[in-house]
């Protein structure tokens, strides 16, 4: 006898196999829930940043948004402002889809589509009620109906312009259009059928495939899916089929990041690239001073010449004799190219004197040589203590460039994490699916006393410890020697972070990961009355894994465990 199961049960058991779905068949509480999505939102108090997973956010009063919107209408005209806000919403929707892919790796397309209205609600634009949506990828079909309550755009339009004669939730209509189109792989257009800005009780929004709206679909041009009427007509946009995703090609010694702090350093480096004068890179250990030096050599006047790096700390206290001077020395080998003196303040005074004399001779002879140097120390303190020659220092520091520590360029963390994860996964031949949400939360909040070098090491460690094709989690990246951010109070359910209830994140001593981990297991065991199996279930771990971790920390159940 053939066993029959419902579509709902089939969808639950094999979501990746189904190319159609219906919100009416979605189980209540299917992830990601509002709570799951809210867990991706972090307020880095005192740091001036709000994160939604790995994207930086800002808070803005709705009245300020309303004034901005009103001024854009006055400056651009109603139609141009409408188109701009629709495009902005479209981009926001595509980023919602990207967030779901990165953080939740949702295989059930119906559940993923259902998460979009929740994200829209969490961001405060509107309260979304899903009436129903359905889709069939094979037929290229989508239809959805949603109700919007307390729309920010509608309220601000009413406040600034009064009752409108057409729908006014422009950005909010673009958001589900971008989100749904990105997930389904074909254009889906959302339109307001009723709008609170026109005096309706709430906004009613309908989403359909673009072609189902008929011949007049101006949104396709607004969202950049077809060319405008003034230019040559093109076919409606279709996603590429079976095109492999290529790994981005990065320039050798590329400086990764777009934060204001790193842009300042990069601009200065590019400004001095066309000269031969000495450059001094200043920055804490691990900030990437040698990477900057190599990049400056690559874009300088002698990129085909040699780049010779010298670790000056080897000469400290006379531990190394020679190697810098003479016909076979580093300086001679760098002729026609670049000499990089790393940790230059470590040079002994005698070596400093010989170096100063050699550089003067090179200048007099017209020898082609650019000298770059770097230090993580305080040059002024070295001069005051007479540990470094003033004449040499002022020669080497003609063009100083300060490299910011990683904690001052946190906006670069998402792209740096992606860069190092891709690099180490490729180097070790070990594919990694993604970084877990809780691990990303900690990486975005950690202070990195070792700067870029520490971040790279942590991610390489994670790649090595993680299972091939699996996710990087907190336990793969943090070893127990790092100081945990102040907002972490514990871990729960396979590494999810339990945040402090107090908004004062500076209170209390900083604890390392092992302390937090041990407290979490002990608390779970206590809550389970000493039952290891029950504690493992509460933590989302297998019994064997929890047994191992309890043994690791020397934690013994309060009473004999009887299982369950």
C-alpha positions as CSV (number, residue, x, y, z in Angstrom):
1,X,0.0,0.0,0.0
2,X,1.4,3.4,-1.0
3,X,1.8,5.9,1.8
4,X,0.4,9.3,1.1
5,X,1.5,12.5,2.7
6,X,0.1,16.0,2.4
7,X,1.9,18.8,0.5
8,X,2.5,20.5,3.9
9,X,4.2,17.4,5.2
10,X,6.2,17.0,2.0
11,X,7.3,20.6,2.2
12,X,8.4,20.1,5.8
13,X,10.4,16.9,5.0
14,X,12.0,17.9,1.7
15,X,11.8,21.7,1.3
16,X,14.7,21.9,-1.1
17,X,13.0,19.5,-3.5
18,X,9.8,21.7,-3.9
19,X,9.7,24.6,-6.3
20,X,6.3,25.8,-5.2
21,X,4.8,26.9,-2.0
22,X,1.9,28.5,-0.2
23,X,2.0,30.5,3.0
24,X,-1.2,28.8,4.1
25,X,0.8,25.6,4.3
26,X,3.6,27.0,6.3
27,X,3.8,25.7,9.8
28,X,3.3,28.3,12.6
29,X,6.6,29.4,14.1
30,X,8.7,28.3,11.0
31,X,12.1,29.9,11.2
32,X,13.4,32.5,10.9
33,X,10.9,33.9,13.4
34,X,10.7,37.5,14.6
35,X,12.9,36.5,17.5
36,X,15.5,34.9,15.2
37,X,15.6,38.0,13.0
38,X,15.7,40.3,16.0
39,X,18.8,38.4,17.2
40,X,20.6,39.7,14.1
41,X,20.1,43.2,15.3
42,X,22.9,44.5,17.5
43,X,23.3,47.8,19.3
44,X,27.0,48.4,19.9
45,X,26.6,50.9,22.7
46,X,29.4,53.4,23.0
47,X,30.8,52.3,19.6
48,X,28.4,54.4,17.5
49,X,27.2,51.5,15.4
50,X,24.1,49.4,15.0
51,X,24.4,46.1,13.0
52,X,21.8,44.1,11.2
53,X,24.0,41.0,10.8
54,X,27.0,42.4,8.9
55,X,25.3,45.6,7.6
56,X,25.6,48.9,9.5
57,X,22.3,50.6,10.3
58,X,21.3,54.0,11.6
59,X,18.4,55.2,13.7
60,X,16.4,58.2,12.3
61,X,13.3,59.8,13.7
62,X,10.3,59.4,11.4
63,X,9.8,63.2,11.4
64,X,13.3,63.7,10.1
65,X,12.7,61.1,7.4
66,X,9.5,62.9,6.6
67,X,11.2,66.3,6.2
68,X,13.9,64.7,4.0
69,X,11.3,63.1,1.9
70,X,9.4,66.4,1.6
71,X,12.5,68.4,0.6
72,X,13.3,65.8,-2.1
73,X,9.8,66.1,-3.5
74,X,10.2,69.9,-3.6
75,X,13.7,69.7,-5.1
76,X,13.1,66.9,-7.7
77,X,9.4,66.9,-8.3
78,X,6.8,64.3,-7.2
79,X,7.5,61.8,-10.0
80,X,11.3,61.9,-9.8
81,X,11.2,61.6,-5.9
82,X,8.8,58.7,-6.2
83,X,11.1,56.8,-8.6
84,X,14.1,57.5,-6.4
85,X,12.4,56.2,-3.3
86,X,11.1,53.1,-5.1
87,X,14.7,52.3,-6.3
88,X,15.9,52.8,-2.7
89,X,13.3,50.3,-1.5
90,X,14.2,47.8,-4.2
91,X,17.9,47.9,-3.0
92,X,16.7,47.4,0.6
93,X,14.7,44.4,-0.4
94,X,17.6,42.8,-2.2
95,X,19.7,43.3,1.0
96,X,17.0,41.6,3.0
97,X,17.3,38.6,0.8
98,X,21.1,38.7,1.1
99,X,20.7,38.7,4.9
100,X,18.6,35.6,4.9
101,X,21.2,33.8,2.7
102,X,24.1,34.8,4.9
103,X,22.7,34.3,8.3
104,X,20.0,31.7,8.1
105,X,20.8,29.5,5.1
106,X,17.1,28.9,4.7
107,X,16.4,25.9,2.4
108,X,12.6,26.3,2.6
109,X,11.8,29.0,0.0
110,X,8.3,29.5,1.5
111,X,9.7,30.2,4.9
112,X,12.3,32.5,3.4
113,X,9.6,34.5,1.6
114,X,7.6,34.7,4.8
115,X,10.6,36.3,6.6
116,X,10.6,39.4,4.4
117,X,7.5,41.0,6.0
118,X,9.0,40.3,9.4
119,X,12.2,42.1,8.5
120,X,10.2,45.0,7.1
121,X,8.3,45.1,10.4
122,X,11.5,44.9,12.6
123,X,13.0,47.9,10.9
124,X,10.0,50.0,11.9
125,X,8.7,51.1,8.6
126,X,5.3,49.4,8.9
127,X,3.5,46.5,10.6
128,X,3.0,43.9,7.9
129,X,0.2,41.3,8.0
130,X,0.6,38.5,5.5
131,X,-2.8,37.6,4.1
132,X,-1.5,34.9,1.7
133,X,1.2,34.3,-0.9
134,X,1.8,31.4,-3.3
135,X,4.4,30.7,-5.9
136,X,5.3,28.1,-8.5
137,X,8.8,28.4,-9.9
138,X,8.2,26.0,-12.8
139,X,5.3,28.2,-14.1
140,X,7.0,31.5,-13.1
141,X,4.0,32.3,-10.9
142,X,3.8,34.4,-7.8
143,X,0.8,36.1,-6.1
144,X,0.7,37.7,-2.7
145,X,-1.5,40.0,-0.7
146,X,-0.3,41.9,2.4
147,X,-1.8,44.6,4.6
148,X,0.4,47.4,6.0
149,X,-0.6,49.1,9.2
150,X,0.8,52.4,10.5
151,X,2.9,53.1,7.4
152,X,5.7,55.6,8.1
153,X,5.7,56.9,4.6
154,X,2.0,57.3,4.5
155,X,1.9,59.1,7.9
156,X,4.7,61.5,6.9
157,X,3.2,62.3,3.6
158,X,-0.1,63.1,5.3
159,X,1.7,65.3,7.8
160,X,3.6,67.2,5.1
161,X,1.3,67.2,2.1
162,X,-2.1,66.1,3.2
163,X,-4.3,63.6,1.5
164,X,-2.8,62.2,-1.7
165,X,-4.6,61.3,-5.0
166,X,-2.3,58.3,-5.6
167,X,-0.4,55.7,-3.4
168,X,2.5,57.2,-1.5
169,X,4.4,54.3,0.1
170,X,7.0,54.3,-2.6
171,X,10.0,52.9,-0.8
172,X,7.9,50.3,1.0
173,X,6.5,49.1,-2.4
174,X,10.1,48.8,-3.7
175,X,11.2,46.7,-0.8
176,X,9.1,43.6,-1.3
177,X,9.6,43.9,-5.0
178,X,13.4,43.6,-4.6
179,X,13.2,41.0,-1.9
180,X,10.8,38.6,-3.7
181,X,12.5,39.1,-7.1
182,X,15.9,38.3,-5.6
183,X,14.6,35.1,-4.0
184,X,12.5,33.8,-6.9
185,X,15.0,34.8,-9.7
186,X,12.4,36.7,-11.8
187,X,10.8,40.1,-11.6
188,X,7.9,40.4,-9.1
189,X,6.2,43.8,-8.8
190,X,4.3,45.0,-5.7
191,X,1.7,47.7,-5.9
192,X,-0.5,49.5,-3.4
193,X,-4.2,48.9,-4.2
194,X,-5.2,50.9,-1.2
195,X,-3.0,53.4,0.7
196,X,-3.4,55.1,4.0
197,X,-1.9,58.2,2.4
198,X,-5.1,58.4,0.3
199,X,-7.3,58.2,3.5
200,X,-7.6,54.4,3.6
201,X,-7.7,52.6,6.9
202,X,-4.6,50.6,6.0
203,X,-2.5,49.9,2.9
204,X,-3.3,46.9,0.8
205,X,-0.4,45.6,-1.3
206,X,-0.5,43.0,-4.1
207,X,2.5,41.3,-5.5
208,X,2.5,39.6,-8.9
209,X,4.8,38.5,-11.7
210,X,5.6,41.5,-13.8
211,X,3.8,40.2,-16.9
212,X,0.7,39.6,-14.9
213,X,0.3,43.4,-14.5
214,X,-0.2,43.7,-18.2
215,X,1.7,45.8,-20.7
216,X,2.1,48.9,-18.6
217,X,4.7,48.0,-16.0
218,X,6.9,51.2,-15.5
219,X,8.5,49.6,-12.4
220,X,10.6,47.4,-14.7
221,X,12.4,50.6,-16.0
222,X,12.4,52.2,-12.5
223,X,14.2,49.2,-11.0
224,X,16.6,48.9,-13.9
225,X,15.2,45.7,-15.3
226,X,14.7,47.1,-18.8
227,X,15.9,50.3,-20.5
228,X,13.8,53.5,-20.6
229,X,11.5,54.4,-23.3
230,X,14.0,57.0,-24.7
231,X,16.6,54.3,-25.3
232,X,16.5,51.0,-27.3
233,X,14.0,48.5,-26.0
234,X,15.3,45.4,-24.5
235,X,13.6,42.2,-23.4
236,X,12.3,41.9,-19.9
237,X,15.1,40.9,-17.5
238,X,15.7,37.3,-16.9
239,X,18.3,35.9,-14.5
240,X,21.4,34.2,-15.9
241,X,21.1,30.4,-16.1
242,X,23.9,28.0,-15.0
243,X,26.5,30.8,-14.8
244,X,29.2,29.8,-12.2
245,X,29.8,32.3,-9.5
246,X,33.4,33.6,-9.9
247,X,35.6,34.4,-7.0
248,X,36.4,38.1,-7.0
249,X,39.9,38.8,-8.3
250,X,41.8,41.1,-6.0
251,X,44.8,43.1,-6.9
252,X,48.1,41.9,-5.3
253,X,48.6,43.5,-1.8
254,X,45.1,45.1,-2.1
255,X,44.1,47.3,0.8
256,X,40.7,45.9,1.8
257,X,38.1,48.3,3.2
258,X,36.2,51.5,2.6
259,X,35.9,53.1,6.0
260,X,36.8,56.7,6.4
261,X,39.9,55.8,8.5
262,X,41.4,53.4,5.9
263,X,40.5,55.7,3.0
264,X,42.5,58.5,4.5
265,X,45.6,56.2,4.8
266,X,45.0,54.9,1.3
267,X,44.6,58.4,-0.2
268,X,47.9,59.5,1.4
269,X,49.7,56.4,0.0
270,X,48.4,57.0,-3.5
271,X,49.4,60.7,-3.3
272,X,53.1,59.8,-2.5
273,X,53.3,56.9,-4.9
274,X,54.8,58.9,-7.7
275,X,57.8,60.1,-5.7
276,X,61.0,58.6,-4.4
277,X,61.1,60.3,-1.0
278,X,61.0,58.1,2.2
279,X,57.7,57.1,3.8
280,X,57.2,56.1,7.5
281,X,54.2,53.9,8.3
282,X,53.0,54.3,11.8
283,X,50.6,51.9,13.4
284,X,50.0,49.3,16.1
285,X,51.3,45.8,15.6
286,X,49.2,43.8,13.1
287,X,47.6,46.8,11.4
288,X,49.1,45.9,8.0
289,X,52.1,48.2,7.7
290,X,54.0,45.9,5.5
291,X,51.0,45.3,3.3
292,X,50.8,49.1,2.8
293,X,54.5,49.2,2.0
294,X,54.2,46.4,-0.6
295,X,51.2,48.1,-2.2
296,X,53.1,51.4,-2.3
297,X,55.9,49.6,-4.1
298,X,53.4,48.1,-6.6
299,X,51.9,51.4,-7.6
300,X,55.1,53.4,-7.3
301,X,57.7,54.4,-9.8
302,X,59.7,51.1,-9.7
303,X,57.2,48.3,-9.5
304,X,59.4,46.0,-11.5
305,X,62.3,46.6,-9.2
306,X,63.1,44.5,-6.1
307,X,61.2,44.8,-2.8
308,X,63.6,43.9,0.1
309,X,62.1,43.7,3.5
310,X,64.3,43.9,6.6
311,X,63.2,42.9,10.1
312,X,65.1,45.5,12.1
313,X,64.4,43.8,15.4
314,X,66.9,41.1,14.4
315,X,69.6,43.7,14.9
316,X,68.5,44.7,18.3
317,X,71.1,44.2,21.0
318,X,73.6,43.2,18.3
319,X,72.1,39.8,17.8
320,X,72.8,39.8,14.1
321,X,76.0,41.1,12.6
322,X,76.0,42.4,9.1
323,X,73.4,41.5,6.4
324,X,72.2,45.1,5.9
325,X,75.3,46.7,4.4
326,X,78.0,45.7,1.9
327,X,77.7,44.5,-1.7
328,X,75.6,41.5,-0.8
329,X,73.6,43.3,1.9
330,X,69.9,44.1,1.9
331,X,70.4,47.8,1.0
332,X,72.5,46.9,-2.1
333,X,70.0,44.2,-3.2
334,X,67.2,46.9,-3.0
335,X,68.9,49.2,-5.6
336,X,66.4,50.1,-8.3
337,X,63.5,49.3,-6.1
338,X,62.3,49.5,-2.5
339,X,64.0,48.9,0.9
340,X,61.4,48.3,3.6
341,X,62.7,48.7,7.2
342,X,60.1,47.1,9.5
343,X,60.2,47.9,13.2
344,X,62.8,50.5,12.4
345,X,63.0,51.8,16.0
346,X,64.6,48.5,17.0
347,X,67.9,49.3,15.2
348,X,70.9,49.8,17.5
349,X,72.4,53.2,17.5
350,X,75.6,52.1,15.8
351,X,73.6,50.5,13.0
352,X,71.5,53.7,12.7
353,X,74.7,55.8,12.2
354,X,75.9,53.5,9.5
355,X,72.5,53.5,7.8
356,X,72.3,57.3,7.9
357,X,75.8,57.6,6.3
358,X,74.9,55.0,3.6
359,X,71.6,56.8,2.7
360,X,73.5,60.1,2.3
361,X,76.0,58.5,0.0
362,X,73.2,57.0,-2.1
363,X,71.6,60.4,-2.4
364,X,74.9,62.0,-3.5
365,X,75.5,59.2,-6.1
366,X,72.0,59.4,-7.4
367,X,71.3,55.7,-6.6
368,X,67.7,54.7,-7.4
369,X,66.4,53.5,-4.0
370,X,63.2,54.3,-2.2
371,X,63.2,53.7,1.6
372,X,60.0,52.8,3.4
373,X,60.0,52.1,7.1
374,X,57.5,51.2,9.8
375,X,57.1,51.2,13.5
376,X,54.5,50.2,16.0
377,X,56.3,52.2,18.7
378,X,56.4,55.9,19.7
379,X,59.1,57.7,17.7
380,X,58.9,60.8,19.9
381,X,59.6,58.8,23.0
382,X,62.5,57.0,21.3
383,X,64.0,60.4,20.3
384,X,63.5,61.9,23.8
385,X,65.2,58.8,25.3
386,X,68.1,59.2,22.8
387,X,67.5,55.7,21.5
388,X,67.0,56.8,18.0
389,X,69.1,59.3,16.0
390,X,67.2,62.5,15.2
391,X,69.0,63.0,11.8
392,X,68.0,59.5,10.7
393,X,64.4,59.8,12.0
394,X,63.8,63.1,10.2
395,X,65.2,61.6,7.0
396,X,63.0,58.5,7.2
397,X,59.8,60.3,8.3
398,X,59.6,62.9,5.5
399,X,56.2,61.4,4.5
400,X,54.5,59.8,7.5
401,X,51.3,57.8,7.0
402,X,49.3,56.5,10.0
403,X,47.6,53.1,9.7
404,X,44.4,52.9,11.9
405,X,43.9,50.0,14.3
406,X,41.0,47.7,13.4
407,X,38.9,48.9,16.3
408,X,38.8,52.3,14.6
409,X,37.6,50.9,11.2
410,X,34.8,48.5,12.3
411,X,32.8,49.3,9.2
412,X,35.4,47.3,7.3
413,X,34.9,44.2,9.4
414,X,32.2,42.5,7.2
415,X,34.3,42.8,4.0
416,X,37.5,41.8,5.8
417,X,35.8,38.7,7.3
418,X,34.6,37.7,3.9
419,X,38.1,38.3,2.4
420,X,40.0,36.2,5.0
421,X,37.4,33.5,5.0
422,X,37.6,33.1,1.2
423,X,41.4,33.3,1.3
424,X,41.9,30.7,4.0
425,X,39.2,28.3,2.7
426,X,41.0,28.4,-0.7
427,X,44.4,28.0,0.8
428,X,43.4,24.9,2.8
429,X,41.2,23.5,0.2
430,X,38.3,23.4,2.6
431,X,34.9,24.9,1.6
432,X,33.0,26.6,4.3
433,X,29.3,27.4,4.0
434,X,29.0,30.5,6.1
435,X,29.7,32.0,9.5
436,X,27.0,31.4,12.1
437,X,25.0,34.5,13.2
438,X,26.3,34.3,16.8
439,X,29.9,34.0,15.6
440,X,29.4,37.0,13.3
441,X,27.9,39.0,16.2
442,X,31.0,38.4,18.3
443,X,33.4,39.1,15.4
444,X,31.7,42.5,14.8
445,X,32.0,43.4,18.5
446,X,35.5,42.0,19.4
447,X,38.2,44.7,20.0
448,X,41.1,42.9,18.1
449,X,44.1,43.9,20.2
450,X,46.2,42.1,17.5
451,X,44.4,44.0,14.7
452,X,44.2,42.6,11.2
453,X,46.7,39.9,11.9
454,X,44.6,38.6,14.8
455,X,41.4,38.6,12.7
456,X,43.1,36.7,9.9
457,X,44.5,34.1,12.4
458,X,41.1,33.7,14.1
459,X,39.4,33.0,10.7
460,X,42.2,30.6,9.6
461,X,41.8,28.7,12.9
462,X,38.0,28.6,12.3
463,X,38.5,27.2,8.8
464,X,40.8,24.5,10.1
465,X,38.6,23.5,13.1
466,X,35.3,23.6,11.2
467,X,33.8,20.6,9.3
468,X,34.2,20.7,5.5
469,X,31.2,22.3,3.9
470,X,29.9,23.3,7.4
471,X,29.5,26.6,9.3
472,X,32.0,28.5,11.3
473,X,30.7,28.8,14.9
474,X,32.0,30.6,18.0
475,X,33.8,27.5,19.3
476,X,35.8,27.2,16.0
477,X,37.0,30.8,16.1
478,X,37.4,31.8,19.8
479,X,39.8,29.6,21.8
480,X,39.4,30.9,25.3
481,X,42.3,33.3,25.4
482,X,40.3,36.2,24.0
483,X,38.5,38.7,26.1
484,X,34.8,38.5,25.4
485,X,32.8,41.7,24.7
486,X,31.1,43.1,27.7
487,X,27.6,42.5,26.3
488,X,28.1,38.7,26.4
489,X,26.6,37.1,29.5
490,X,26.5,33.5,28.2
491,X,25.9,31.2,25.3
492,X,22.8,29.2,24.5
493,X,21.6,26.7,22.0
494,X,24.8,25.8,20.1
495,X,26.6,29.0,20.7
496,X,23.8,31.7,20.5
497,X,24.7,34.7,22.6
498,X,22.8,35.6,25.7
499,X,23.2,39.3,26.1
500,X,23.3,41.2,29.4
501,X,19.9,42.7,30.4
502,X,21.5,45.9,31.5
503,X,22.2,48.5,28.8
504,X,25.4,49.4,30.6
505,X,27.9,47.2,28.7
506,X,30.8,48.7,30.6
507,X,29.8,47.2,33.9
508,X,31.5,44.2,35.2
509,X,34.9,42.6,34.5
510,X,35.6,41.3,31.0
511,X,35.6,37.5,30.8
512,X,37.3,35.2,28.3
513,X,35.4,32.6,26.2
514,X,36.3,29.6,28.4
515,X,34.8,31.3,31.5
516,X,31.6,32.1,29.6
517,X,31.4,28.6,28.1
518,X,31.9,26.8,31.4
519,X,29.3,29.0,33.1
520,X,26.8,28.3,30.3
521,X,27.2,24.5,30.6
522,X,27.1,24.6,34.4
523,X,23.9,26.7,34.4
524,X,22.2,24.4,31.8
525,X,23.1,21.4,33.9
526,X,21.7,23.1,37.1
527,X,18.5,24.0,35.3
528,X,18.1,20.4,34.1
529,X,18.5,19.1,37.7
530,X,21.8,17.4,36.8
531,X,20.3,15.5,33.8
532,X,22.9,15.7,31.1
533,X,20.6,14.6,28.3
534,X,18.1,17.3,29.2
535,X,20.8,19.9,29.4
536,X,22.2,18.8,26.0
537,X,18.7,19.2,24.5
538,X,18.3,22.7,26.0
539,X,21.7,23.7,24.6
540,X,21.0,22.2,21.2
541,X,24.0,19.8,21.6
542,X,24.3,16.1,21.3
543,X,24.7,14.1,24.6
544,X,28.2,13.1,23.5
545,X,29.3,16.6,22.8
546,X,28.1,17.9,26.1
547,X,29.7,15.0,28.0
548,X,33.0,15.9,26.4
549,X,32.7,19.6,27.2
550,X,31.7,18.9,30.8
551,X,34.7,16.7,31.2
552,X,36.9,19.4,29.6
553,X,35.9,21.9,32.2
554,X,35.7,19.4,35.1
555,X,32.0,19.9,35.6
556,X,30.2,17.0,37.4
557,X,26.4,16.6,37.5
558,X,24.9,17.3,40.9
559,X,23.3,13.9,40.9
560,X,23.7,10.7,38.9
561,X,22.3,11.2,35.3
562,X,19.5,8.8,34.4
563,X,19.0,10.0,30.8
564,X,15.5,10.6,29.4
